[in-house]
Amino acid sequence: MGSQLDIPENTDTVADAIAGNWVDTLAPKAIRPYLRLSRADRPIGTWLLLLPCWWGLLLAASSTDPRWEDLWIALGCAIGAFLMRGAGCTWNDITDRDFDAQVARTRSRPIPSGQATVRGAMIWLVIQSLLAFGILLTFHPTAIWLGIGSLALVAIYPFAKRFTWWPQVFLGLAFNWGALLAWAAHTGSLSVAPVFLYLAGIAWTLFYDTIYAHQDIEDDAMIGVKSTARLFGENSRAWLRGFMVATVLLLTLAIILALGTTTNPVALALALGGAWAMGWHMTWQLSRVDLEEPESCWSAFLSNRDAGLIPVAFLSLVLFA
């Protein structure tokens, strides 16, 4: 691992970005550093933030009656996920700039490499947050207050790896908040079902982000950054199985609580099928991933977009059952 003196200055790429991505090839050069701060060149984070929102919305609509305004909630969540994921990543890069400078995979990110300044990143953070807040204001007041409340989780997360071995829990708390918010946007309130849906999302995050953290386990050990990957070590695979089981069971419980007494058996079976199909996808991931090989970990991490889309597909069918 190189020292901070080895960081390339004013480079025009990021080491762990996909070659030929649209930011590198199509975006105006002046705004590329800011799009990279938002991880616009790698959409997986937006998907992982958005999918729990769609779970919450679809489960709420299935348990009551779908409405035309749900289409706006779905679209608003998508745009908001892109903006808030970008704001969160920008905040993460601001707070982690010294750590990023010491890690091979991250030292070419915009701030440590000199592509962007901290002041510029802060301005970009505010712009993204204000745009997302504008979308939030179109939702039900309960959802608005939930959205405001999520800011504390977003602010804390980048610091979690400095004081706990479980920073993935803090990521899960922040990334799955949309399950509560989207449910409230449809229903105007909360109940037990979306809480269990939220917990299912947290278990899922512990699964995929522990896999992700195995990419940096050696660098993290050198600079003293904590993670579940480092905590579990050789026992990681057993813990991942536990998170997989917890995800499926909590998602199953959320579906039963939401739909068990209000829908026909076919609709309930479809919804539960989504939970179990997601579990099989996670099992498939575990069968293929090599936790000692960064490229394998990255590939498994990316496949969680498809895993999270499975309940979306099944819950969408429930609306027509």
C-alpha positions in Angstrom: 0.0 0.0 0.0 1.4 3.4 -1.0 1.6 6.4 1.2 -0.4 9.6 0.8 2.6 11.0 -1.2 1.8 8.4 -3.9 -1.6 9.8 -4.7 -1.9 11.0 -8.2 -3.0 14.6 -8.4 -5.6 16.0 -10.7 -6.2 12.7 -12.4 -9.3 12.2 -14.5 -10.3 8.7 -13.5 -11.2 6.8 -10.3 -9.4 3.5 -9.9 -12.4 1.3 -8.9 -14.9 2.8 -11.5 -16.1 0.6 -14.4 -14.0 1.3 -17.5 -15.9 3.4 -20.1 -18.6 4.5 -17.7 -20.8 7.4 -18.8 -19.3 9.9 -16.4 -15.8 9.3 -17.9 -17.0 9.3 -21.5 -20.0 11.6 -21.8 -20.2 14.0 -18.9 -18.7 17.5 -19.3 -15.2 17.5 -17.8 -15.9 20.3 -15.4 -18.6 18.4 -13.5 -17.0 14.9 -13.6 -15.4 15.2 -10.1 -18.8 16.1 -8.6 -20.6 13.2 -10.3 -17.8 11.0 -9.1 -18.4 12.3 -5.5 -22.0 11.2 -6.0 -20.9 7.8 -7.4 -23.0 8.5 -10.5 -20.5 6.3 -12.4 -21.7 3.3 -10.3 -25.5 3.1 -9.8 -25.5 0.1 -7.4 -25.7 2.3 -4.4 -28.8 4.1 -5.7 -30.4 0.8 -6.3 -29.7 -0.5 -2.8 -31.1 2.7 -1.3 -34.2 2.7 -3.6 -35.2 -0.9 -3.4 -36.4 -0.8 0.3 -38.5 2.2 -0.7 -40.2 0.2 -3.4 -40.7 -2.7 -0.9 -42.4 -0.4 1.5 -44.6 1.3 -1.1 -45.7 -2.0 -2.8 -46.4 -3.7 0.5 -48.4 -0.8 1.7 -50.3 -0.6 -1.6 -51.0 -4.3 -1.5 -52.3 -4.1 2.1 -54.7 -1.3 1.3 -55.6 0.0 -2.2 -53.2 1.2 -4.8 -53.7 4.8 -6.0 -52.5 6.7 -9.0 -50.4 8.9 -6.7 -48.3 5.8 -5.9 -46.7 6.3 -9.3 -45.3 9.6 -8.2 -44.2 8.2 -4.9 -42.3 5.4 -6.8 -40.7 8.0 -9.1 -40.0 10.5 -6.4 -38.3 7.8 -4.3 -36.1 6.9 -7.4 -35.1 10.5 -7.9 -34.6 11.1 -4.2 -32.6 7.9 -3.8 -30.2 9.1 -6.6 -29.9 12.5 -4.9 -29.5 11.4 -1.3 -27.2 8.5 -2.2 -25.1 11.2 -4.0 -25.3 13.5 -1.0 -24.4 10.7 1.4 -21.4 9.6 -0.7 -20.2 13.2 -0.9 -20.4 13.5 2.8 -18.7 10.2 3.2 -15.8 11.4 0.9 -15.5 14.6 2.9 -15.2 12.9 6.2 -13.1 10.0 5.0 -10.7 11.9 2.8 -7.7 11.1 5.0 -8.6 7.4 5.2 -9.3 7.2 1.5 -5.8 8.6 0.8 -4.3 5.6 2.5 -6.3 2.9 0.7 -5.3 1.6 -2.7 -8.8 1.3 -4.0 -10.0 4.8 -2.9 -6.9 7.1 -3.1 -8.0 8.2 -6.6 -11.3 9.5 -5.4 -12.0 13.2 -6.2 -10.9 14.8 -2.9 -7.7 12.8 -2.1 -6.6 12.9 -5.7 -7.1 16.7 -6.0 -10.0 16.5 -8.5 -12.3 18.4 -6.1 -11.8 20.6 -3.0 -13.6 20.1 0.3 -15.3 23.4 -0.2 -16.6 22.4 -3.6 -17.7 19.1 -2.2 -19.7 20.8 0.6 -21.5 23.1 -1.9 -22.3 20.0 -4.0 -23.6 18.3 -0.9 -26.0 21.1 -0.1 -27.3 21.3 -3.7 -28.1 17.6 -3.8 -29.8 17.7 -0.4 -32.0 20.7 -1.2 -33.2 19.1 -4.5 -34.0 15.9 -2.5 -35.8 17.9 0.1 -38.0 19.5 -2.6 -39.2 16.1 -3.7 -39.8 15.0 0.0 -42.1 18.0 0.5 -44.5 16.5 -2.1 -45.1 13.5 0.2 -47.4 13.0 3.2 -46.3 15.0 6.3 -45.5 11.8 8.2 -43.1 10.8 5.4 -41.6 14.3 5.4 -40.8 14.1 9.1 -39.3 10.6 8.6 -37.2 11.9 5.8 -35.9 14.8 8.0 -35.2 12.3 10.8 -33.0 10.1 8.5 -30.4 12.9 8.3 -29.0 12.0 11.6 -28.3 8.5 10.5 -26.7 9.8 7.2 -24.5 12.2 9.2 -23.3 9.5 11.7 -22.6 6.7 9.3 -19.1 7.8 8.0 -17.8 8.0 11.6 -19.2 4.5 12.7 -16.1 2.6 11.4 -14.0 4.6 13.8 -15.8 3.6 17.0 -17.6 0.3 16.4 -16.9 -3.0 14.7 -20.4 -2.9 13.3 -20.5 0.1 10.9 -22.6 -2.0 8.6 -25.5 -1.7 11.1 -25.4 2.1 10.8 -25.4 1.8 7.0 -28.4 -0.5 7.3 -30.2 1.9 9.5 -29.7 4.7 7.0 -30.1 2.8 3.7 -33.3 1.0 4.6 -35.1 4.0 6.1 -37.0 4.4 2.8 -39.0 1.3 3.7 -40.6 3.3 6.5 -40.8 6.5 4.5 -42.5 5.0 1.5 -45.0 3.1 3.6 -45.9 6.4 5.4 -46.0 8.2 2.0 -48.8 5.8 1.0 -50.7 5.3 4.2 -49.9 8.4 6.2 -48.9 6.4 9.2 -46.7 3.5 10.4 -47.4 0.1 11.8 -45.6 -3.0 12.9 -45.3 -4.5 9.3 -43.0 -1.7 7.9 -40.9 -2.0 11.0 -40.2 -5.6 10.3 -39.6 -4.7 6.7 -37.0 -2.2 7.8 -35.3 -4.8 10.0 -35.3 -7.2 7.0 -33.5 -4.5 5.0 -30.9 -4.0 7.8 -30.2 -7.8 7.8 -29.8 -7.7 4.0 -27.4 -4.7 4.3 -25.3 -6.6 6.8 -25.1 -9.4 4.3 -24.1 -7.4 1.2 -21.9 -4.8 2.9 -19.9 -7.4 4.8 -19.1 -9.0 1.5 -18.2 -5.5 0.2 -16.0 -4.8 3.2 -13.9 -7.9 2.4 -12.4 -6.0 -0.5 -10.6 -3.7 1.8 -9.9 -5.9 4.8 -6.1 -5.7 4.5 -5.9 -1.9 4.1 -8.6 -1.4 6.8 -6.5 -3.5 9.2 -3.4 -1.3 8.5 -5.1 2.0 9.1 -7.4 0.9 11.9 -10.8 1.0 10.2 -13.3 -1.3 11.8 -15.8 -3.5 9.9 -17.8 -6.7 10.2 -15.5 -8.3 7.7 -12.5 -7.8 10.0 -14.6 -8.7 13.1 -15.9 -12.0 11.6 -12.6 -13.0 9.9 -12.7 -16.7 9.0 -16.2 -17.0 10.4 -17.7 -14.5 7.9 -19.4 -17.2 5.8 -21.3 -18.5 8.8 -22.4 -14.9 9.7 -23.5 -14.3 6.2 -25.7 -17.3 6.3 -27.2 -16.0 9.5 -27.9 -12.6 7.9 -29.5 -14.3 4.9 -31.8 -16.3 7.1 -32.7 -13.2 9.1 -33.5 -11.3 6.0 -35.9 -13.9 4.7 -37.6 -14.5 8.0 -38.1 -10.8 8.8 -39.3 -10.1 5.3 -41.7 -13.1 5.6 -43.0 -11.7 8.9 -43.5 -8.2 7.5 -45.5 -9.7 4.6 -47.7 -11.8 6.9 -48.4 -8.9 9.2 -49.3 -6.6 6.2 -51.2 -9.0 4.1 -52.2 -12.0 6.2 -55.8 -10.9 7.0 -56.5 -8.5 4.1 -55.6 -10.3 0.9 -56.6 -13.6 -0.8 -54.3 -16.7 -0.4 -52.9 -16.4 -3.9 -51.7 -12.8 -3.3 -50.2 -13.8 0.0 -48.4 -16.8 -1.6 -47.0 -14.5 -4.3 -45.7 -12.1 -1.8 -44.1 -14.8 0.3 -42.7 -16.3 -2.8 -40.8 -13.1 -3.4 -39.2 -13.3 0.1 -38.1 -16.9 -0.4 -36.9 -16.3 -4.0 -34.7 -13.5 -2.7 -33.3 -16.0 -0.1 -32.4 -18.4 -2.8 -30.6 -15.7 -4.7 -28.6 -14.8 -1.6 -27.8 -18.6 -1.2 -26.5 -18.6 -4.7 -24.3 -15.6 -4.0 -22.8 -17.4 -1.0 -22.1 -20.5 -3.1 -20.1 -18.4 -5.6 -18.3 -15.7 -3.7 -14.7 -16.0 -2.7 -14.2 -13.7 0.2 -10.5 -13.6 -0.3 -10.8 -12.3 -3.8 -11.8 -8.6 -4.2 -13.2 -9.0 -7.7 -15.4 -11.9 -6.5 -16.6 -9.8 -3.6 -17.4 -6.9 -5.9 -19.3 -9.1 -8.3 -21.4 -10.6 -5.4 -22.1 -7.2 -4.0 -23.3 -5.9 -7.4 -25.7 -8.9 -7.7 -27.7 -7.7 -4.8 -29.5 -5.3 -7.1 -31.1 -8.3 -8.7 -31.7 -9.9 -5.2 -33.6 -6.8 -4.1 -35.6 -6.6 -7.3 -37.1 -10.0 -6.7 -39.5 -8.9 -3.9 -40.3 -5.8 -6.1 -41.4 -8.1 -8.9 -43.5 -10.4 -6.8 -45.1 -7.6 -4.8 -46.0 -5.9 -8.1 -47.8 -9.1 -9.1 -49.7 -9.0 -5.9 -51.3 -5.8 -6.9 -53.0 -7.6 -9.8 -53.8 -10.9 -7.9 
